[in-house]
């Protein structure tokens, strides 16, 4: 028996394995000579980053500088990042772009200080205030503030989310990402504070998180582990919380005279249930209606019900990204491949839409959208975007994980490539949520390789039609592209890997990787270790891979830049044509200048790939 151990395993792990195995066996230690790149303060790491950026700039910098102004203009265009129904008359809106601000209807309530970006807003239960989170360059080190309608500002602190008032106290969720909570325990983890006291979460382990919501005097808490399993608790205070339900995809919608919540593809209304034939994204309850947002045929539908659960109406949109209600008003935000956003206000009575008014909209883009289907192990779907009848090449984009669906969405950063005659194929892969939780399960844990097979089906289709391909993905999508490049290099002409997860053995030890264990599996668990090692892009690197650009950011404190740095160092040592660009950006929404800088390099790389291939 041949057993592989990574050098970072402890001696205890070695002895435990030896106790469980029957001789004869051979133990091979795998030495990670690039582990020093996990320390961003290391002088060698800084030198590696500087040298890599210089090399990339020599090759791509000229064209990147040319395309940067147009991309900056695109990223400065207005975009809706978040929205909720503040009142029956007005929504609270978070606008991104050159004018990054919190709006209440058309009134500007708050703009961030210079150098900061508003990245999220919060409905503050039992209050007229609005919660906002600001950060720098896309970092997850966000500071949360409470904003009053009169303009008052109260700072709550870093890593704070979901502020609300309960029994006269200001409460919020505090995340511990870099150190243990004050009551002990592993991190990353979360606690709920009211006043200055921890009132919930002492039993939470690493990778678990909570979502509290308050409806008058009724408290609800959803406790989740990973993206799969949740428990719902309800009570009059934190000491009287009782478990109401548990299962997959749990989320509280409202509490009127009864608790209304979502459980997978069912909406629970007290003793009644509304069962959907399609995956439910979210839902909202108004005065006398329910509106449920579902995925149907890779677009979204809003299904309307009266308060008794009787279906009254339905509307189809390309992609509804926000939906919330207050009284008889329903506020709905949508996007598409052909426009950036529209915000509608609807008056709904007993499940029937009486009036619709578009209160905000921006952007029109002339683009051809074709639905592509491939029959293999499962029926796969993708969106082919193009502007020219004859394509210079195809950017195949994928993600495939964490229950994230790729639905029609305005292609801001891809517009220069589409305008330049390239096509983009956006792929719906297992691991997402386009066909519900079972679709997600088929692409996670020991089913992860299904995602790679799905993506390969699309790249193979492009090749069969004589096209040239750039495989592109970010974060979990970077893992996808890295794995497929190792598995099927002949199906890819070039690869773009953005802020990626690539080291599947060390990922739980880097930043907040423990949150992803329920999605990928724990490399310390023998059940998952060999499987993770069999596809880990970093560990399976080999010579003669496609030309590749890897992008990361020094402000990325969600996916550690070491994933990208180690991968590039090892790939170059194997003789591959691999470039690295380290931006001053993070994993979340950064300022337009940082985002434009990053994607100008990507556009330059893609254009060069096709011109040289």
Protein Blocks (a to p, Z undefined) as FASTA:
>chain_A
ZZdddfkbcfklmmmmmmmpccdddddddddfklmmmpmkbmklmmmmmmmmmmmmmmmm
mmmmmmmmmmmmmmmpccdfbdcdfblmbccdddedjbgcddehjacfbdcdehiacfbd
cddehiabdcddddeehiabdcdddddfkopacdfbghiahiaceehiacdddddfkbcc
fkgpadddddddehjbcfbhjlpcehiacddddehjaccddddehjlbccddddfbfklg
ccfbgcehiadfbdckbccddehjaccehjbccddfbdcfbdcddfkbccddddeehiac
dddddfkopafbdcddfbdcbdcdehjbccdddddfkbmbdcdddddeehiafbdcdfbd
edjddddddddddddfbccddddddfbfbdfbdcdddehpghiacdddddfklmmmmmno
pacdddddehiamnojklmmmmgcjlmmmmmmmmmmmmmmmmmnopacddddehjlmmmm
mmmmmmmmmlpfbdcdehiafblmlmmmgojlmmmmmmnopaklmklmmmmmmmomklmg
cehiacddddddfklckbgcklmmmmmmmmmmnopacddddddbdfbdcdfklmmmmmmm
mmmmmmmmmmmZZ
